[in-house]
Amino acid sequence: MSDLILHHYPQSPVAEKVRVILGIKDLRWFSVEIPRLPPKPLLMPLTGGYRRTPVLQIGADIYCDSLCIIQELERRFPEPTLFPGGANGMALGVSRWTDGALFNTAVAVVLGSQVSDLPEDFANDRARLYFGPEHDLQSISRDLPHLLAQLRGQLAWAEQRLATGRSFMLGDDPGLPDALMYYLVWFLRGRYAGGPALLASFDALIAWEERVRNLGHGAAEYMSAQAALAAAKAAVTDTAGGVETDDPQQLAEGMEVTVVADVDGGDPPVRGRLLRADAQTVTLLHRDEAVDEVAIHFPRVGYRITAPA
Ligand SMILES: N[C@@H](CCC(=O)N[C@@H](CS)C(=O)NCC(=O)O)C(=O)O
């Protein structure tokens, strides 16, 4: 099997979620550090324009979005499972809350609490990404007391879960819900000045936070972005083509399609030839002279597939 290559940067909370999963599964992986802001010229040939962080590369297979990355890691490395006790689909559903309402509130608090201190290009980029075209960081900043109330109420749910005495969210062993909650606690503690005070009243959460931190990130080794491009060029996808017969959009292998996140964050659509689609994943073939042909995978949930007329 080809090496795991994670394209990410240290400060990315969503990448931290994936790094924790690499730790839970105790995997070896290569680390390519990408820029925090576009342009990302050494990433674009792999992703066809997808600019978010993180991205997982396995040879010529490129997995965009942590939902897709998590499902692929579980498929390729089923032991130890991310679903101890059999919480499979449910824990993925929980990710729609943590990555949705909870993440959005955490980002609003982190950015809204430091509007005047953020570099302008970073603030503009992230505000457009997370709060849409009509974003207004100043009004988010004024709304901080309300946002903190929202955050505290939701963090208390995690505290309630852990206060029953279990080591991890699902019991004695760590699993997906731990990574889903940990990355937000990590983000709030590290990037929001009021984070430590906000978290201080949650005793069980703080003890659990240390247990998850101690799981580590697996074994990471440096790789240059150029080496990652070369690895993609030297490989061919190991993804079989095909579309499930009952596809609701009547997709067909070989169609030219675009795929884009189904929220208005200003993300550019990725264009390619459809290789495979099922209920969970859509895969496009994309050509770029830096890598020849790569297979780019996206989650089906949360992404819109369009066949240009
Ligand atoms: N739905 C995506 C969200 C990823 C995301 O928004 N990541 C942030 C970093 S934590 C990002 O891409 N920021 C802009 C960038 O890195 O260019 C996922 O789960 O992977």
PDBQT file of the ligand as one rigid body, heavy atoms in Angstrom, charges set to zero:
ROOT
HETATM    1  N1  LIG A 401     -15.408  20.577   5.588  1.00  0.00    +0.000 N 
HETATM    2  C1  LIG A 401     -13.968  20.710   5.592  1.00  0.00    +0.000 C 
HETATM    3  C2  LIG A 401     -13.594  21.997   6.287  1.00  0.00    +0.000 C 
HETATM    4  C3  LIG A 401     -12.113  22.243   6.236  1.00  0.00    +0.000 C 
HETATM    5  C4  LIG A 401     -11.754  23.649   6.643  1.00  0.00    +0.000 C 
HETATM    6  O1  LIG A 401     -12.577  24.585   6.576  1.00  0.00    +0.000 OA
HETATM    7  N2  LIG A 401     -10.490  23.793   7.050  1.00  0.00    +0.000 N 
HETATM    8  C5  LIG A 401      -9.940  25.096   7.309  1.00  0.00    +0.000 C 
HETATM    9  C6  LIG A 401      -8.705  24.979   8.167  1.00  0.00    +0.000 C 
HETATM   10  S1  LIG A 401      -9.091  24.351   9.760  1.00  0.00    +0.000 SA
HETATM   11  C7  LIG A 401      -9.528  25.725   6.005  1.00  0.00    +0.000 C 
HETATM   12  O2  LIG A 401      -9.576  25.080   4.994  1.00  0.00    +0.000 OA
HETATM   13  N3  LIG A 401      -9.122  26.971   6.036  1.00  0.00    +0.000 N 
HETATM   14  C8  LIG A 401      -8.691  27.618   4.832  1.00  0.00    +0.000 C 
HETATM   15  C9  LIG A 401      -7.396  27.112   4.271  1.00  0.00    +0.000 C 
HETATM   16  O3  LIG A 401      -6.683  26.315   4.904  1.00  0.00    +0.000 OA
HETATM   17  O4  LIG A 401      -7.069  27.559   3.170  1.00  0.00    +0.000 OA
HETATM   18  C10 LIG A 401     -13.359  19.480   6.290  1.00  0.00    +0.000 C 
HETATM   19  O5  LIG A 401     -14.014  18.855   7.127  1.00  0.00    +0.000 OA
HETATM   20  O6  LIG A 401     -12.214  19.120   5.955  1.00  0.00    +0.000 OA
ENDROOT
TORSDOF 0
